[in-house]
Amino acid sequence: MSDELHPRCPYCSHRMLRWTNPQGSTWGGEFQYVCFNDECPYFVRGWAWMERQYGLAASYRYRLDPLTGQRGPLPVWSDRDFRSNIVPEEFEELSPCLVKP
């Protein structure tokens, strides 16, 4: 899959990965794009922010819904959370979707 079909994270410029929405979620569509770069400043500073604001050992990853263009945090409780929902590139062509401008 070419890079132009994958958005880049505005915080670290890494290629975002296609991530399947969990069953039962309120998000529409089949998937979103998520930054899984563990060195992304958005993810790194999220640990301190969540501890300070909510007293939680948690952070968030940057996400983008390609159907609506909605962007925001995907809460995580470890650096491994939700990685099992990453769509392998060889399966991406089965359900292509371009990001809305």
Secondary structure in CASP SS format (residue, H / E / C, confidence):
PFRMAT SS
TARGET T0000
AUTHOR 0000-0000-0000
METHOD secondary structure of the structure
MODEL  1
M C 1.00
S C 1.00
D H 1.00
E H 1.00
L H 1.00
H C 1.00
P C 1.00
R E 1.00
C C 1.00
P C 1.00
Y C 1.00
C C 1.00
S C 1.00
H C 1.00
R E 1.00
M C 1.00
L E 1.00
R E 1.00
W E 1.00
T E 1.00
N C 1.00
P C 1.00
Q C 1.00
G C 1.00
S C 1.00
T C 1.00
W C 1.00
G C 1.00
G C 1.00
E C 1.00
F E 1.00
Q E 1.00
Y E 1.00
V E 1.00
C C 1.00
F C 1.00
N C 1.00
D C 1.00
E C 1.00
C C 1.00
P H 1.00
Y H 1.00
F H 1.00
V H 1.00
R H 1.00
G H 1.00
W H 1.00
A H 1.00
W H 1.00
M H 1.00
E H 1.00
R H 1.00
Q H 1.00
Y H 1.00
G C 1.00
L C 1.00
A C 1.00
A C 1.00
S E 1.00
Y E 1.00
R E 1.00
Y E 1.00
R E 1.00
L E 1.00
D C 1.00
P C 1.00
L C 1.00
T C 1.00
G C 1.00
Q C 1.00
R E 1.00
G E 1.00
P E 1.00
L E 1.00
P E 1.00
V E 1.00
W C 1.00
S C 1.00
D C 1.00
R C 1.00
D C 1.00
F C 1.00
R H 1.00
S H 1.00
N H 1.00
I E 1.00
V C 1.00
P C 1.00
E H 1.00
E H 1.00
F H 1.00
E H 1.00
E C 1.00
L C 1.00
S C 1.00
P C 1.00
C C 1.00
L C 1.00
V C 1.00
K C 1.00
P C 1.00
END
